[in-house]
Amino acid sequence: MPKFEAKIVSIQDETPRVKTFRVTWPGIETFTFLPGQFMMLSVPGFVNAAGITVKRAYSIASAPADKGFLDFTITAKSPVGLSSRCHQLKVGETVIAEGPAGHFGLKKPLHNLTFIAAGSGISSLRSMYRQLLLEGYAEPITVLSGFKTPADSIFKDELRHLAHHHKNFHVIMSITADDPSWVGLKGRVTAVIPKVFTDAIARHYYLCGPPEMVNDTITVLTGMGVPRAQIFREAW
């Protein structure tokens, strides 16, 4: 795969455990990828016990139409892994990006699109719905995002901003924690789906999240009569 020495130009704190890294490199304007693809990231000098460079796959969170940079949204999962090492990086430092790769992406027909994510699964879906909006896609787009607490919601402000500025863009958020301050929906996305998608059969779905969430969501949707051919998935 093509390899790029990518310089970090900004770091956005999304939640206490999640950061979005914006990177660039000379000639990035000619770099092409499809919404939903990923790249293999590594940090120079970060190796495992055997001295081998540690690499991990991270979805590209920006859209192809976002020219001049790429975004990677990374959750710090363990104190010693690559994700935590990335969280120690500063603006101006470098990561190595290899790719793009992956086959998860938008499929025709692009009709009544519904994106369902749990946790950081929304990062690869962000590339898709941003690309659609930047291209002027006018049909309905719905994003259902599930997270544990309000503080864990990734892209919350951006999602609300997009919904405010695009009449065809609809956002549904749900938490699983018992938080009395939350005035929105509560429960796993699988519990929310039957309540909010009364027209489930007419939709085309893109799912991303932990394998159990993705599999359970497929079970719920097909149980509601949605053809399996209308459901596209990516699991961590």
C-alpha positions, 0 to 999 in steps of 0.5 A: 500500500502507498505510504505517507509521512503525515504531519498532525495539523490539529487535534480535537478532543471529542470526548475524554477518551476520543480525539480526532487527529487532522493530518496532511502531507505534501501532495495530499491534494492528489490522494484519493479514497472512498468514503468508508475506507481505512488506513494503517497508522503507525507512530515512528519508533513505536514498536512491540516487544519483538521490535516490530512497528505497531500498526493499526487500522483506523477509518478515515473520518473525513470525506474525499471532498474535504481537500487538503487533509484527512481526519482520524478519530481514535479512542484510547483503549489501553494504556500501552497500545497504539491508540494511547500512544497516538493520544500522546502526540502533539500538533506538528508531530508525525504519523505514518499512514498506509493505504487506503484499503477496505470495501465498506462504502456507499452502494447504489441505490443511494435512497433513504440512507440510514447510518447506525453507529455505536461508539467510535463506529461513527467515524467511518460513517462520518466520511460517508454522510459528509461526502453526501452533504458536500456533494449536495445529496438532497434525499433523506439522511438519518444518523442514529448514534448510540453511546453510554453517557452524554459525555461519550457522544462523538461528533455531537455538536457537529451532528447537530450543526449539520442537522440545523443547516441541512433539512434532509439530515436527521440525527437521533441519539440514545444513551444506555446509562441511567442519566436523569439529565438526559432528555433524549432517547435511552437504550441500545440502538437495537431497542431504539430502532423499532421505535423510530423507524416505522418505515424500516423496510424502505430504508438502506442501512449502513452499520458500524460498531462492535461485532455484537452490536452490528449482528444484533442490529441486523437481526432486529432489522431483518426481523422487521422485514428489511431485506438483507441486501439493504443492510451494509456493515462494518465491525471492529 
